[in-house]
Amino acid sequence: MPNMSLFRLTFSALFLLTCFCSGQDKVLVRAHWEAGKKYTQQTETQTTSSLTPVPGKTIEQKLSMTQTTGIVVKADATPPNKRAQVTFENVVGTLNFMGQTHSFDSKDPQSAHPLLRQALSGTAGKTFALVFDGEDRYVKAADIEKLSADGSNITGLAATADAQQIAGLFQQSLEIGLPQTPVAVGEKWTSEESLIFPQAGAMKVTIASKYAEEVVREGRKHARITFEGQISSVAKPDESGERVVTLREGSTIAGQVFFDIERRVVSLSVFLANMTLDLSGNTIPLRQQVTTRLLSIADQP
């Protein structure tokens, strides 16, 4: 006959363990955008690529870029929605190529190397809006015409499409790897994103994430979220030849996000992508690390 005391003890222990696990505090890891505040971010991007102009000869190219972004949040015309006005305030960068270093500063773009000026000068000063509902869920992008207009204020369909892609990529970068529902320490989830890159088309990103631990950072409790995933091309280059860049199989992304539980905002995120691009038949290994820090949250008049 079974030992009923042992059975009851075991059952009680399992019951208490189950209650403890199910009762752990869950956190909604979703950025809160408060009207009347300005959020200032600094994003550092390190990109290393290898070029092979002729067989047997490899040239390494390193691009370092630092961008300051201001996000001013106001009440939207449709309550309880909120409108976050995103402005790329300043961009500086350096390019190391063939033994030479070239610099760029958006405050003086004309002094930069033509290649850097062409690649980076169109970013600083650009602005657009992201609309969120009362629960901080993304609704739509707005003010796209401010992002897509060129120097003569003529906006074409292609420019508008590119502007929509830039706004969409920025919004996705704010939330990539994060859960849609509250999670507790140790929980895992998977997600799938479709990203549109100009010149390269649609990319599918499949991500496995985990609420790794609760940590104290800068004196406040943070949820540390880790993730890793695969990147693959969805669309091939079209017949017009506009999309000449494709992505080889085996490209990966990994990273971690520190979410400030008290202020309900991401204070630090680090992404690392290892990709192999195919550019008009040339294979280009590319490694990119993107680090975004929250510099400040300030009151707005």
N, C-alpha and C positions, 0 to 999 in steps of 0.2 A: 504494500500500500504506500502511495507517495507520501512524503513528508509534507503535510499541509502547511505547517508553519514556514517551511522553507519556500513553498510555493507562494504563500501570501507575501513573504518578505521580498521575493524576487519580483512579484507583480507590483508591489508597492514601489520598489526602486525604479522599475520601468515606467510606472505611471508618473512618478515625480520627475524623472528625466525627460519624459515626453512633455510634461507641463512646462518644465524649465526651458526646453528648446523652443516650444511654440510660443512662449511668452517673451522671448528676446525682443528688445526694441528694434523696430524696423525703421528705416530711414528712407524718405522720398528724395532720391538723389536727382533733383531737378532744380536748375538755377532759378532763383526768384528775382524778378526784375521789379524794383520798387520805383514808382513814379516820383519824380523830384530828385532823383539821384543820377550822378554820372559815374560810370564804371570805366576805369582806365586800365587797359591791358598792354603788355609788352610781349611781342612774339619774336623769338629768335629762331631763324631757320638756317640750318647748315646742310648744304647739298653738295655731294661729291659724285662726279660722274667720270667715266673713263671713255675716251674717244679713241678709235682706231682708224685714222685717216688712210693708212696703207697697211697691208698685212705685216705683222711683226713689229709694228710701232704703235705704242699706246701713250696717249697724252691724258693726264689727269687734270680735271678742272674742278675748282672749289669755289662755291658761291656762298658767302655768309651775308645774311640780311637781318636787320632788326627793324621791326615795324611797331609804332605806337598807335593804338586804336582807342578812340573815345566812344562810349556808348551812353547817350543821354536818353533817359526814360521819362516819358510824359504820358498823361492820360490820352487815350485815343478818342476820336470823335464818336466811336461806338462803344459805350461802357458795357461791361467792365474791362474791355480790352485796353492794352497798354501798347504804346508805340516806342520802340527802341531805335533811336537814330544813330546809326553806325557811321563813324567818320575815320578814315585812315589818315591820321594826322601828320605822321612823319615817317620817312623811310630812309635808312642808311644801309650801305652794303659795300662789300669788297669782293672782287673777283681775282683769284689766283689762277693764271693761265700761262703756260709756256715760260715759266720763270719770271713773270711780271705780275705786279699787283695793281689793280685798278680800283678806284674808290668811287662811291656814289653817295650824294646827300641830296634829298629832295628839296632842301632849301637853296641849293645851287646846282640844278641838274645840268646846266649847259657846260659845266667844267668837267663832267664825267665822260668816260669813254663812250663812243657812240653805241656800242652793243649794250652797255649797262643803261645808258639813257633810254634806249628803245624799250628795254625790258622792264624798267622800274619807274620811269618818270610818270607813267600814266596812272600810278596807284595813289600817291599822296594827294590829299585833298578831296578824294572821291567820297561820296556819301550815299547812303540808302537807308531804308527803314525796315525793321522786322516787327511784325505785329504779333503780340501774344495775348491769350485770353486771361481771364481773372485767375485761372489756376496755373498760369505760366506755361501753358501749352502753345506751341508755335501754330500760328494761323496762316500767315502769308507774308510775302515781301512787298514793300511799297516804295514809292519814290525812286523807281528804277531808272527813270529818265535822267536823274541827276548823276547816276553812275555810268550810263551808256553814252551820254552826250559827248561829242568831241569838241575840239577847240572852236569850231564854227557853229556849235550848237545844232548840228544836224544829226539826227538819230535814225539810223536805218534798222531794218529788221534784224540783220546779223548782229549789230551792236547791241540791240535790245536782248537778243538771245544770249549773248555773252554776258551781259549784265545780270540777267536772271540766273545764269550759272554761277557767277561770282557770289551773288547774294545767297544762293542756295548752298554753295560750298561753305560759306562762312557760317551759316546757321547750322549746318550739319556738323561742322567742326566743334561747335559749342556743346553738342550732345552725343557725339560718337562714343559708343561703348557703354553709355549710361542706361540704366533700366527704366522701363515705363511704369513700373509699380514699386511700392516700398519694398526694401530688401533688408535682411539681417546679415550679420557677419557670417561668412562662410557660404552664402547663397551664390549660385551660378545661374547664368542665363545666356542665351544666344540671340543674336540679331543679324539682320541682313540689310545693308544699305545699298542704294543705287546712286552713284556719284557721276556727275557729268563734267568732264574736263574738256575745255576748249582745245581743239586740234586733235584730241585723242578719243573723244566720244564717251560712251557710257561704260562705267566700271562697276562691277559687283564686288562688294566687300562683305565677307561673312566673318562675324566676330564672336568669339567665346569670351565672356566676361565673368568676373568674380568680385564680390565684396570681400577683399582679402583681410582687412583688419580695421579697427578703429585706432587712430594714432592722434597724438597731440602735436600740432604744428603751429608755430608762432603763438603759442599760448592758448589755442582753441582746439576743440575736438574736431577731427576730420575723419571722413570715410575714405579709405584708400581703395580705389577700384583699379583692378588690373585687367588687361585684355590682350588677346592675340588673335590674328585672323589671316585670311587669304584674300588677295586682290586678283581679280580676273577681268578680262575685257568682255564686254557684252556685244558691242557693235564693231564690225570690221570697217576699214577705211571705205568711204563712199566713192562712187565712180568719179565725182568731181575732183577728187584728189585733195580736198581740203583737210581731211583727217589723215595725216601721213604717219602718225605715231600710234603704234599698237603695243600692247603689254604682253610679254611672254608669260607662260605658265610658271608657277613657283614663286611669284611675287608675294611678299608678306608684309604685315603691319603688326606692331605690338606697342604697348604703352601702359601708362598708369595715370590716374586722375586723383587729385586730392580735393575732396568736397568739404567745404567748411560747413559743418552741421549747424552751428550757431547763426551764421550770416546767410546760410542757404545759397552759397555761391561757390563755383570752382575757383580755388586760389592758385592752383598749379596743375598743369597737364604736360605730359611728355609723350610724344609719338615718335616712333622710329619705323620707317618704311624702307624695305629693301626690294627694289624693282629692277627688272630688265626690260628695257624699251627696244622696240624695233622701229628705227627711223629710216624709211626708204631703203630697207634692206640692210642697214647697219645696226649691229647689236650694241646697246649702250647700257652697261650696268650702272645703276643709280642708287645711292644711299642718301636718305634724307631724315634729319632729326628736327622736329618742331617742338619748341618749348615755349609755353605761354604762361605768363605770370600775371596775376591781378595786382596792379600797383596801388590802386586806391579806389575808395568809394567816397564820393564827395556830394554834399548837398548842392542843389541847383536852385537859383532864384525862381 
